[in-house]
């Protein structure tokens, strides 16, 4: 069975709690991926959906706007993220639960579609989480997920870690590319097949990341949400300024001040055997 578990750096834990800080960091790009992801899944209208690790609600809102669901339930272990998502959910089809992806608080066969966006690599036992996703599906239902291509294709974060490790070699152990080496299509496919899902296939989704200016790029790294901003928060003012200057020098800044990057995600889907 594929080992998809996260490796947590000693002495430093990821922080996921403040929606207003997470949205400009990753949420805005996840929303773009979610559009193509939901269209690719092709789940029939009227389905009951579960969004595992719903975070600030990017995937939920996309399901509500594009998939004509009967209902969408968002589950997350962070009360802060759930509160943020719930405050912005103005749809009666949306519901929320506090809970663990490795022990979903739902009955067998409760949903026709279960999806997890940008979460499997942060779960201690991802195979258990996928098994739980399968358990709460009806036969013929769809399980799906996507993760960032941290090694190469998630350019906003890749530039950050390349600059950080050039200044501080110890930062390499915090880099998501090192911590999550199984964020790739082969590992995702194995994870879903090992759990007994049928018709398992993958897809690469790449979206543009256009920043108005350097401050639009840099400011989210000061928000403390996720591995890179958490690391940034541990630096002294002087070291943080040095990292900022290194990033400013390496990024492809256009004449108008904008920065045009891309973000690549790896997606996977499978069907509960009938």
Secondary structure, DSSP 8 states (H G I E B T S, - for coil): ---------TT-------HHHHIIIIIHHHHHHHHHHHHHH---TT-EEEEET-TTSHHHHHHHHHS--SEEEEEES-HHHHHHHHHT---TTEEEEE--TTS-SS-TT-EEEEEEES-GGGSTTHHHHHHHHHHTEEEEEEEEEEEE-TTTTBHHHHHHHHHHHHH-GGGGGG-HHHHTTT-SHHHHHHHHHHTT-EEEEEEEEEEEEEESSHHHHHGGGGS--SHHHHHHHHS-HHHHHHHHHHHHHHS-B-TTS-EEEEEEEEEEEEE---
